[in-house]
Amino acid sequence: MGPPSGIVEPFEPPARAMLREIREETGVTVSVDALVALDTSDLITYPNGDRAVSTQLIFSCTYLSGSAGVSDDENDAIGWFAAAALPPLSAAWRRRIDYAFTPSGRTWFGR
């Protein structure tokens, strides 16, 4: 469980990728306001044995339009949550979201 996310396509600006991923996964249109954090994922081991760590760009966004709902095969539920009432999240996602809700005006550079 976590916020909308995805992979930046070749030559796609990261903020445009965030707009696309949110629209694809939720049906909602947002504006991307700021890059609030830059982090790395945990180590991922794929079924074929490949291992990878990805760069995580965390943006703050503002809702513009649309009704949130499952709009692809990657999700089984979509919801709006108050910052103080988020569902269970990994420690990494919780840390990033906490930082996004208490912005210092500076980008946080992970661990």
Backbone hydrogen bonds, N-H to C=O, Kabsch-Sander energy under -0.5 kcal/mol:
donor,donor_aa,acceptor,acceptor_aa,energy
12,E,9,E,-2.3
17,A,13,P,-2.1
18,M,14,P,-2.1
19,L,15,A,-2.1
20,R,16,R,-2.4
21,E,17,A,-3.0
22,I,18,M,-2.5
23,R,19,L,-2.2
24,E,20,R,-3.0
25,E,21,E,-2.7
26,T,22,I,-2.3
27,G,22,I,-0.7
27,G,23,R,-1.6
28,V,22,I,-0.7
29,T,65,S,-3.0
31,S,62,T,-2.2
33,D,31,S,-0.7
33,D,60,S,-2.7
34,A,60,S,-1.4
36,V,34,A,-0.8
36,V,58,I,-2.7
37,A,58,I,-1.6
38,L,108,W,-2.9
39,D,56,Q,-2.8
41,S,54,S,-2.7
44,I,52,A,-2.9
46,Y,44,I,-0.5
46,Y,50,D,-3.0
49,G,46,Y,-2.6
52,A,44,I,-2.3
56,Q,39,D,-3.4
57,L,55,T,-0.6
58,I,37,A,-2.9
58,I,56,Q,-0.6
59,F,57,L,-0.6
60,S,34,A,-2.6
62,T,31,S,-2.2
64,L,29,T,-2.8
65,S,29,T,-1.8
68,A,66,G,-0.6
69,G,26,T,-2.0
71,S,25,E,-0.9
75,N,72,D,-0.6
85,A,82,A,-2.1
86,L,83,A,-0.7
90,S,1,M,-0.5
94,R,90,S,-2.6
95,R,91,A,-2.3
96,R,92,A,-2.1
97,I,93,W,-2.7
98,D,94,R,-2.8
99,Y,95,R,-2.0
100,A,96,R,-2.3
101,F,97,I,-1.9
102,T,98,D,-0.6
102,T,99,Y,-1.2
104,S,106,R,-0.5
108,W,36,V,-2.5
